[in-house]
């Protein structure tokens, strides 16, 4: 179901997976709208920056704990959780 039509109790899961190893590098449990925004931001960064720069932006411990989607510029809310 599209994020805009999701029920209030739905939680979406977003993962960044290393293709070579199949290992999950980052994972978030978010509200549907936040998950959609974060997924768009991750895809935008993956298509526009080099792998080293992506890792610097997203795999940094500070950003992983409190990720800010680059595309929207709005930080995730306290109700959103990072795994």
N, C-alpha and C positions, 0 to 999 in steps of 0.2 A: 504494500500500500504506500502511496506517496507520503513523504514526511508531513506535508501540509494537512493531510487528512488523518494522521495517526491519532490514536486514542491517547489520553493523558498519562496512562501508565506504561506506555511503550518505551523501551530502551533499545537503542541501536548500538551496534558494536562496529568500530572502525579499526582496522589493522593495517600496519605497514609490514610487508613480508619480504624478506630477502629471497629473490628468485633463485639464486644459485643454491642456497642451502635449505630453503623452505622454512627458515626460522622466522618467527614473529619478532620484529624489532621494536615496534610500538603498538599499543592497543589502548583504545578508549571506549568507555561505555557512556553514551551521551543521549540527550533527548533527540528525537528525530530531526528537528530543524538544525540543531547544532551539529549533528553527525553529517548532515548533508553539506553544511557550510565547510566543515573541516575536510571532508572528502574532496570538495572542489578545490580548497586551498592546497591540499597535498598533491592533487593531480597537477595543478598549475605549477607548483614548485618543481615537481618531477619532470615536467616537460620543458621548463625554462632554465634550470640551473644544472651545473655539473654535480655528479654524485657526492663529491667532497663538500660542496657548499650545502647541498641538501642535508647531509649528515650533520654539518655544523649547525644548521638552523633547527633541525627537528630532533636529533638524537642527543642534543645537549641536555643534561639533567634538569636545568632550570626550565627550559622550554617544554620538556616532556611532562613535567609536573604541573605546569600551568600553560598549556599551549595557546597560542594566539593565532587563529587562522590568518594567514597573510592576505588572502584575497578580500576578506570582509573587513579586516582591521579591528574586529571586535573580539575582546577576550571571552573565553568560555566562562559560563556562570559557575558559582560554587556548587550548584546542584548537579553539575556534570562531573563525572569521575574519570580518572586516568587509572588504567590497570598496570 
